[in-house]
Amino acid sequence: MKRIEIIQNVLEANETVASRNQQLLDKHRVFAINIMSAPGAGKTSLILQTLTRLKGNLNTAIIEGDVASIVDAEKVQSKATAVVQINTGNMPESCSLIAAMIESALKDLPLDDIDLLLIENVGNLICPSEFTLGEHRRVVISSLPEGDDKPTKYPLIFVDADVVIINKMDLFPHVDFDITAFHRSVKGLNPKANVFEVSCKTGEGMEKWYSWVLEQVKTNATRL
Amino acid sequence: MHELGVTENIVNIALTKAGEAQANKVIRINLVVGELSGFVPDCIQFYFDSLSKDTITQGAILHFELVPTQLCCRNCSTIFQPKDTLWSCPKCQGQSIEIFKGRELYIESMEVE
């Protein structure tokens, strides 16, 4: 019997593909944002509003990740430069997008014609936090009806977020959501995260998000 | 739910390393899994039983070393294990907290023959 020292990260295979994805995106000057949340928090709504508002400024492509259906891809089709739908139902990771799925989706996108790539992850607060995709920034959406305890219950996804969006602010008078507690939890886990309070439905607070996106794309283009 | 891909990686790494060591059989794979990682040892075991079939890893014991969550207070640098889901420093009650340990998922070593 022989003992072999290994010390190898099991997720390394995913991380290798993710960094290859990022190199490809950088080569074509595409800025990628991974958008994550629980089902129904407003990922598609955020994407739709962002597409509408930034249409004149940026050419945006979308990768939609869902267990099944092309519902989301159909919704964003007319507004985006290009859309790829990934259905994870029959894949080893059905609960999250992984870097290999993005690698194959990137082959179907006209990368030279795109400034911004918004990746809508599968609705889930647990699994997507384990798999990087090659994105430049990570965004987590929490919506008021979900309750203010999500950062406490699902810390990892908040720890790694660059932006936390609190969506459905139009429902504030109707739900018991302690927004001070929510801000405190996020700040405790991740002091650097930008937190935006918005309503994708009414447009409230969205300008800050749009400015952040434009600023990030601009800064990234300068870097390359 | 997402352990299938991860277990494929474990089997692939084990086969590669066993090949490099010119081993005929993998007896034991020692894995380190953090409490905060979203990976469930029972699920990894379940997929492993099927993925390892007809390879030299078939029948290998998967040993899981579980790493408890350890947090670090950004305010006073105290390292502590959280008592509940509310992460606050036992020394200064600060709530600005960094994860120190608990996100691991790696193969530490293997025994082969």
Contacts between the chains, C-beta under 8 A, distances in Angstrom:
chain1	res1	chain2	res2	distance
A	1	B	27	6.3
A	1	B	111	5.6
A	1	B	112	7.4
A	1	B	113	5.0
A	2	B	21	6.7
A	2	B	23	7.0
A	2	B	111	7.0
A	2	B	112	5.4
A	2	B	113	6.6
A	3	B	109	5.8
A	3	B	110	7.3
A	3	B	111	5.4
A	4	B	17	5.7
A	4	B	18	7.8
A	4	B	21	5.5
A	4	B	23	8.0
A	4	B	109	6.1
A	4	B	110	4.9
A	4	B	111	7.7
A	4	B	112	6.2
A	5	B	108	7.8
A	5	B	109	5.2
A	6	B	13	7.0
A	6	B	17	5.8
A	6	B	106	7.9
A	6	B	107	4.6
A	6	B	108	6.4
A	6	B	109	5.5
A	6	B	110	6.2
A	7	B	106	6.2
A	7	B	107	7.4
A	7	B	108	6.2
A	7	B	109	7.7
A	8	B	13	5.5
A	8	B	106	6.0
A	8	B	107	5.2
A	9	B	105	6.8
A	9	B	106	4.8
A	10	B	6	5.5
A	10	B	9	5.0
A	10	B	10	5.7
A	10	B	13	7.2
A	10	B	31	7.6
A	10	B	105	4.8
A	10	B	106	5.9
A	10	B	107	6.4
A	11	B	6	7.2
A	11	B	9	7.4
A	11	B	105	6.0
A	12	B	9	7.7
A	13	B	9	5.0
A	13	B	12	7.5
A	14	B	5	7.8
A	92	B	2	7.5
A	92	B	4	4.1
A	92	B	5	3.7
A	92	B	8	6.6
A	93	B	1	7.7
A	93	B	2	4.4
A	93	B	4	7.3
A	93	B	5	5.0
A	94	B	1	6.4
A	94	B	2	7.7
A	95	B	1	4.2
A	95	B	2	5.3
A	96	B	2	5.9
A	98	B	5	6.6
A	126	B	38	4.9
A	127	B	1	6.5
A	127	B	2	4.9
A	127	B	38	6.0
A	129	B	38	7.1
A	130	B	2	7.1
A	130	B	37	6.9
A	130	B	38	5.4
A	130	B	39	7.6
A	131	B	2	7.8
A	152	B	85	5.2
A	152	B	86	6.2
A	152	B	87	7.6
A	153	B	85	6.4
A	155	B	36	7.4
A	155	B	87	7.2
A	155	B	99	7.7
A	156	B	36	6.2
A	156	B	38	7.5
A	156	B	99	7.9
A	156	B	103	7.2
A	159	B	99	6.3
A	184	B	95	6.4
A	185	B	95	7.5
A	187	B	96	6.9
A	188	B	87	6.8
A	188	B	95	3.9
A	188	B	96	4.9
A	188	B	97	5.6
A	189	B	87	7.5
A	189	B	97	6.5
A	191	B	74	7.3
A	191	B	96	6.1
